[in-house]
Amino acid sequence: MAGEEMVRVAVDQELCIGAGVCELLEPEVFELDNDIVISSVTGDELLPRARADVVVDRCPSRAIAIVEEEL
């Protein structure tokens, strides 16, 4: 992954419907809390931009975003 742009991702828990697509795609980054049925970022919040774009695009409630900031 050398040379790939890394971006920070975040979950808007107000928008999250708990579909679990993010956890399915990136289990090292996202975790679905089965008690409250809300996803959250766990561990490392960073993903290569291409992978982050896929997770953002596939979230059915549009609850995942790339945090645009300089790393």
PyMOL commands that set and color helices and strands:
alter all, ss='L'
color gray80, all
select helices_A, chain A and resi 21-25+49-58
alter helices_A, ss='H'
color red, helices_A
select strands_A, chain A and resi 6-11+30-33+38-41+46-48+64-67
alter strands_A, ss='S'
color yellow, strands_A
deselect
rebuild
show_as cartoon
